[in-house]
Amino acid sequence: MNVDKEFDRMIQGFTQHEGNTPMQRSKFGMLVGVCIALGGLSALGGLILMYVNNILISAFPNADFLMPGIGFFSAYRLFFVLLFLKLIFMALNNAQRNS
């Protein structure tokens, strides 16, 4: 009994994946993942936008156009719309470049 041949055969058995094909993610799952990521990015961007607005209000107390400040939901929606428009224009640019 040759131990090296037995070991090589055992390793080949572990590394061969004849019937196993990688599972593809469903389109609905990908859509849900993209929506969750877009929501998370919008929340983070909304917080940053609120923080920048707070800094501007503190730096320029006489600027009436900055008062009363921006709320989280408004900042979230604004950042979401801007991010969505940017993604649309990037997709249009890539589609135009590929055609």
Backbone hydrogen bonds, N-H to C=O, Kabsch-Sander energy under -0.5 kcal/mol:
donor,donor_aa,acceptor,acceptor_aa,energy
3,V,1,M,-0.7
6,E,2,N,-1.8
7,F,3,V,-2.6
8,D,4,D,-2.6
9,R,5,K,-2.4
10,M,6,E,-2.1
11,I,7,F,-2.4
12,Q,8,D,-2.4
13,G,9,R,-1.8
14,F,10,M,-1.4
15,T,11,I,-2.0
16,Q,12,Q,-1.7
21,T,19,G,-0.7
30,M,26,S,-2.1
31,L,27,K,-2.2
32,V,28,F,-2.5
33,G,29,G,-2.2
34,V,30,M,-2.3
35,C,31,L,-2.4
36,I,32,V,-2.3
37,A,33,G,-2.3
38,L,34,V,-2.7
39,G,35,C,-2.4
40,G,36,I,-2.4
41,L,37,A,-2.6
42,S,38,L,-2.1
43,A,39,G,-2.2
44,L,40,G,-2.3
45,G,41,L,-2.7
46,G,42,S,-2.6
47,L,43,A,-2.1
48,I,44,L,-2.1
49,L,45,G,-2.5
50,M,46,G,-2.4
51,Y,47,L,-2.2
52,V,48,I,-2.5
53,N,49,L,-2.2
54,N,50,M,-2.3
55,I,51,Y,-2.1
56,L,52,V,-2.3
57,I,53,N,-2.2
58,S,54,N,-2.1
59,A,55,I,-2.3
60,F,56,L,-2.3
63,A,60,F,-1.3
64,D,62,N,-1.2
66,L,63,A,-1.1
67,M,64,D,-0.7
69,G,66,L,-0.9
75,A,71,G,-2.4
76,Y,72,F,-3.0
77,R,73,F,-2.5
78,L,74,S,-2.5
79,F,75,A,-2.6
80,F,76,Y,-2.4
81,V,77,R,-2.6
82,L,78,L,-2.4
83,L,79,F,-2.6
84,F,80,F,-2.6
85,L,81,V,-2.6
86,K,82,L,-2.2
87,L,83,L,-2.3
88,I,84,F,-2.2
89,F,85,L,-2.5
90,M,86,K,-2.3
91,A,87,L,-2.3
92,L,88,I,-2.5
93,N,89,F,-2.3
94,N,90,M,-2.4
95,A,91,A,-2.4
96,Q,92,L,-2.3
97,R,93,N,-2.1
98,N,94,N,-2.0
99,S,95,A,-1.1
